[in-house]
Amino acid sequence: MTAQPVHFGGPGDDEHRRIPPMPERTPQALRLAIQEHAPHLLPDFEAHWRRAIGDAFNLAPVPAFMQLWWTRYAIARDPELENHLRELESRAAKSEDPEESTRLLAEYSRLWHAAGGVEPGR
């Protein structure tokens, strides 16, 4: 897998920042990308796979599993985005102004959903 620039529009954007591309949208490709570029997620990914999918004969949970982990990897592969999301969450939790908390969480949600929609290779 080669690194390609990806633009999330987050703070501190830098034209020279290199972010690994998204893999093919398969469990095996996603697992390999996590192993290579975000190994801190691997134990949770594998435990969740064993718990939710494992040796199941019903594959209905696979799309939801993939969407969750696709999004988590899309965020984890970009440390600036990951830190920005943590900061938004923390600021929202500490804010005593409900409007500010709502605005911060709306931005968090927008970025989370955008990360989940990143296409393979991007």
Stockholm file with secondary structure:
# STOCKHOLM 1.0

chainA/1-122         MTAQPVHFGGPGDDEHRRIPPMPERTPQALRLAIQEHAPHLLPDFEAHWRRAIGDAFNLAPVPAFMQLWWTRYAIARDPELENHLRELESRAAKSEDPEESTRLLAEYSRLWHAAGGVEPGR
#=GR chainA/1-122 SS CCCBCCCCCCTTCCTTCCBCCCCCSSHHHHHHHHHHHCGGGHHHHHHHHHHHTTTCSCCTTHHHHHHHHHHHHHHHTCHHHHHHHHHHHHHHHHCSCHHHHHHHHHHHHHHHHHHHTCCTTC
#=GC SS_cons         CCCBCCCCCCTTCCTTCCBCCCCCSSHHHHHHHHHHHCGGGHHHHHHHHHHHTTTCSCCTTHHHHHHHHHHHHHHHTCHHHHHHHHHHHHHHHHCSCHHHHHHHHHHHHHHHHHHHTCCTTC
//
